[in-house]
């Protein structure tokens, strides 16, 4: 299964979580905001584009059945997900520990 390095890292973090987690909580771990992050700063546009790609990676994980939504978003918090057996198998076959 082809996963981007960021998708693999998101899946690894989700699978290591002891409870359902908002996958977007990990975006800033993988792609920290630049210092003084605002739209006028150099590098902001590239950072924002990387953040959007992480959303795409998280959707791809769900579409491929590697994560499952266990608590849908309710207007106060985002979807909470867990790694599926298929997701843990994908990590193991990629040589990534959970």
C-alpha positions in Angstrom: 0.0 0.0 0.0 1.4 3.3 -1.0 1.4 5.9 1.7 3.1 9.3 1.8 5.6 9.7 4.5 3.3 12.1 6.2 0.3 9.7 5.9 2.4 7.0 7.4 3.5 9.2 10.3 -0.2 10.3 10.9 -1.2 6.6 11.0 1.7 5.7 13.3 0.6 8.5 15.7 -3.0 7.5 15.6 -2.2 3.9 16.2 0.0 4.8 19.2 -2.8 6.8 20.8 -4.4 5.0 23.7 -7.8 6.6 22.9 -9.6 7.9 19.9 -7.9 11.1 18.7 -8.5 14.0 16.3 -6.0 13.3 13.6 -5.6 17.0 12.9 -4.0 17.3 16.4 -0.9 15.8 14.8 -0.6 18.2 11.9 1.5 20.7 13.9 3.7 17.9 15.2 4.6 16.9 11.7 4.6 20.4 10.2 5.2 23.0 12.9 4.2 26.6 12.1 7.0 28.9 11.1 8.0 31.6 13.6 5.6 34.6 13.5 3.3 32.6 11.2 1.1 35.1 9.3 0.3 35.4 5.7 2.9 38.2 5.1 5.9 36.1 6.3 8.1 34.2 3.9 7.4 30.5 4.0 3.8 30.9 5.2 2.3 29.9 1.9 4.4 26.8 1.7 3.6 25.9 5.3 -0.2 26.4 4.6 0.0 24.2 1.5 1.7 21.5 3.6 -1.0 21.7 6.2 -3.7 21.2 3.5 -1.8 18.2 2.2 -1.9 16.7 5.6 -5.7 17.0 5.5 -5.6 15.2 2.2 -3.5 12.5 3.7 -5.9 12.1 6.6 -8.8 11.7 4.3 -6.9 9.1 2.3 -6.2 7.1 5.4 -10.0 7.0 6.1 -10.8 6.2 2.4 -8.4 3.3 2.4 -9.9 2.0 5.6 -6.7 2.5 7.7 -8.5 4.6 10.3 -12.1 4.6 11.4 -14.2 7.4 12.8 -15.5 6.3 16.2 -16.9 9.6 17.3 -18.2 11.9 14.5 -17.6 15.6 14.7 -20.3 17.4 16.7 -19.6 21.1 16.2 -17.5 21.3 19.3 -14.8 18.9 18.3 -13.5 17.2 15.1 -14.0 13.5 14.2 -12.1 11.2 16.6 -10.5 8.2 14.9 -8.6 5.0 15.7 -6.3 2.9 13.6 -8.0 -0.2 12.1 -6.5 -3.7 11.9 -5.8 -2.9 8.2 -4.0 0.3 9.3 -1.8 -1.5 11.8 -1.0 -4.2 9.2 0.0 -1.5 6.7 2.3 0.0 9.3 3.8 -3.4 10.1 4.4 -4.1 6.4 6.0 -0.7 6.0 8.4 -1.5 8.9 6.9 1.2 11.1 6.3 0.2 14.7 3.1 1.0 16.5 
